[in-house]
C-alpha cells in the first residue's frame, strides 16, 4: 500500500512536471513568434522610410537638374 502511494506520487509529480515544461516551452515559442511579427512590422516601416527617402532624393535630383537648365539658359 505504501508502494502504491509512492508510485501514485511519482506519476502525479511526473505529470505535473511534464505539463509545466510543456507550458513553459509553449509560452516561450509564442513570445518568440510575437517578437518576430513585431520585427517584421518594424522592418516594413524601415523599408517604407528607405523608399520614401530614395524617392525624395530622386525628385530632388530632378529639381536640381531643372534649376541648372533654367540657370544655364538665362
RAZIWO-V483813 format. One record per residue. N is the residue number from 1. RES is the residue in one small letter. PHI is phi as a letter, one per 30 degrees, with the letter a starting at -180 (999 if undefined). PSI is psi in degrees with one decimal (* if undefined). BURIAL is b if it has 24 or more other ideal C-beta (glycine too) atoms within 12 Angstrom, else e. Layout:
[[N;RES;PHI;PSI;BURIAL] [N;RES;PHI;PSI;BURIAL]]
//
This chain:
[[1;x;999;-41.3;e] [2;x;d;-35.1;e] [3;x;d;-38.0;e] [4;x;d;-40.8;e] [5;x;d;-40.4;e] [6;x;d;-40.0;e] [7;x;d;-43.6;e] [8;x;d;-41.8;e] [9;x;d;-41.3;e] [10;x;d;-42.6;e] [11;x;d;-43.7;e] [12;x;d;-43.7;e] [13;x;d;-40.6;e] [14;x;d;-42.0;e] [15;x;d;-44.1;e] [16;x;d;-42.1;e] [17;x;d;-43.7;e] [18;x;d;-42.7;e] [19;x;d;-44.5;e] [20;x;d;-45.6;e] [21;x;d;-43.5;e] [22;x;d;-42.1;e] [23;x;d;-41.8;e] [24;x;d;-44.7;e] [25;x;d;-43.4;e] [26;x;d;-44.8;e] [27;x;d;-43.5;e] [28;x;d;-47.7;e] [29;x;d;-36.7;e] [30;x;d;-42.7;e] [31;x;d;-39.2;e] [32;x;d;-41.9;e] [33;x;d;-41.1;e] [34;x;d;-39.2;e] [35;x;d;-40.4;e] [36;x;d;-39.1;e] [37;x;d;-41.1;e] [38;x;d;-39.5;e] [39;x;d;-39.7;e] [40;x;d;-35.7;e] [41;x;d;-45.1;e] [42;x;d;-41.8;e] [43;x;d;-39.6;e] [44;x;d;-39.2;e] [45;x;d;-41.7;e] [46;x;d;-41.3;e] [47;x;d;-41.8;e] [48;x;d;-44.2;e] [49;x;d;-42.3;e] [50;x;d;-45.2;e] [51;x;d;-40.8;e] [52;x;d;-42.9;e] [53;x;d;-45.6;e] [54;x;d;-39.6;e] [55;x;d;-43.7;e] [56;x;d;-38.4;e] [57;x;d;-40.6;e] [58;x;d;-43.8;e] [59;x;d;-38.1;e] [60;x;d;-39.1;e] [61;x;d;-39.7;e] [62;x;d;-45.4;e] [63;x;d;-40.9;e] [64;x;d;-39.4;e] [65;x;d;-41.4;e] [66;x;d;-42.6;e] [67;x;d;-42.0;e] [68;x;d;-38.9;e] [69;x;d;-44.4;e] [70;x;d;-44.1;e] [71;x;d;-33.4;e] [72;x;d;-25.9;e] [73;x;d;-20.3;e] [74;x;c;*;e]]
//
